[in-house]
Amino acid sequence: MTAPFVMIAKFYLPTHENQAKNVAHLLYIGTKSEVDKGELNELEELDAGNRYAEKILSKYESLDDFIDNFEINTAGTPAGHVKYMEERPGSHGLFSSDENVSLKETMKELSKHSGIVWRFILSLKEEDAVKLGYTTRDSWEKALRATISEAAAKMGIPESNLKWVAAFHQKKGHPHVHVVMWERTPQRRRGKLSKGEIKDIKKVFLNEIYAKERLALTAEKSAVRDLIRDTAKRDISEVLRDVKKARIEIRALNGEKPGLPPPLDQTTRDELLEKLKELSKIMPQKGRIALAYMPSEVKEKAKEVADWLLKQPGFSQSVERYKDLAKELASHYTSNPEVLEKAAEKAYEDIQKRVAQIVLKGAAALQEEKTADTTRLTNSVWRSAWRALERERLRAEAEASIAAQREMEKKRKMAERGESREI
């Protein structure tokens, strides 16, 4: 059974071979050019940068040659990819304690670093990441900025002597962050972490990651305790039913957090980009970007793209479940098949419009000359469409739970009244 939270740590002594591996590892985690291919476990993924180093560095005479010359390569090479990413601040995916981190400068620093370098992977199971809110770079970045100094202190490294960079990888099944840590002025001579250090470092990360859940559980326990105390004269089973009902209604009101989106392969990404380009050509150049205000031709095209998105693998299953829930909710009021089908159609039209609005914004972004990172744009449209669909489906799930709970309560009361009449 996979643990909810996994922390893997390795160290690399300052040999020339390890310096090269550390440089390539930064390229690997920062650009994610290969990271999402295959289903690697955490330990395999931590070592993947070493294999990547052997692959790309073999093309250069030396490590210095690679760092000095990678930015003049053509865009089709791994080095050319780094050049493109480096020219667009923030695009390479690395973050650190510094406001702006340069991939190239960090690679240069590690290539000359004479101390130990530590690499970590911090990983959550997807269901826990969704529940805890750790499915985005922002959430992991905030967590690391809040904990990394304390974690390093457990290794005897003061904040004033600490350097680190990290990158978030939205891997299906186990979203995670890679962390690379080293000392500004090398002082620690032992690379291996003791069992006590590992335990203490892991506790630092766990305390931050699960902080909100602990607060929520504490608040919930207090609320339940108060409810039981205030309703001591009522039957305990009735109190517990009220608590369960309240929890379901909170889910319906707020909605659960959507999981990770289905993977977007290159062929599908290219097709989505082409559809966005076609839409952008017929859209007005000015005015409010809202489906309701668009010409009929644009509305139909945006809905067409939305339909295409909602039929993609992963999306289509969620759509069908959403339509089934619409029928289920309507079935509490009617058994007419035509009415039930119309409820499903109405539900689909609602989500179609939401996704069409997202598509419109994506197409509008293409009209701006400054929009050059089409990969980021298509990823954004894909993820936003998925979140819109999943939020509605999850809300419908919660509403269906409430309806089912009410139906059970109604039947229970009817049964109790029937028993009373028989007595």
Secondary structure, 3 states (H helix, E strand, C coil): CCCCEEEEEEEECCCHHHHHHHHHHHHHHHHCCCCCCCCCCHHHHHHHHHHHHHHHHCCCCCHHHHHHHHHHCCCCCHHHHHHHHHHCCCCCCEEECCCCCCHHHHHHHHHHCCCCEEEEEEEECHHHHHHHCCCCHHHHHHHHHHHHHHHHHCCCCCHHHEEEEEEEECCCCCCEEEEEEEECCCCCCCCCCCHHHHHHHHHHHHHHHCHHHHHHHHHHHHHHHHHHHHCCCCCHHHHHHHHHHHHHHHHHHHCCCCCCCCCCCHHHHHHHHHHHHHHHHHCCCCCCCCHHHCCHHHHHHHHHHHHHHHCCCCHHHHHHHHHHHHHHHHCCCCCCHHHHHHHHHHHHHHHHHHHHHHHHHHHHHHCCCCCCCHHHHHHHHHHHHHHHHHHHHHHHHHHHHHHHHHHHHHHHHHHHHHHHHHC
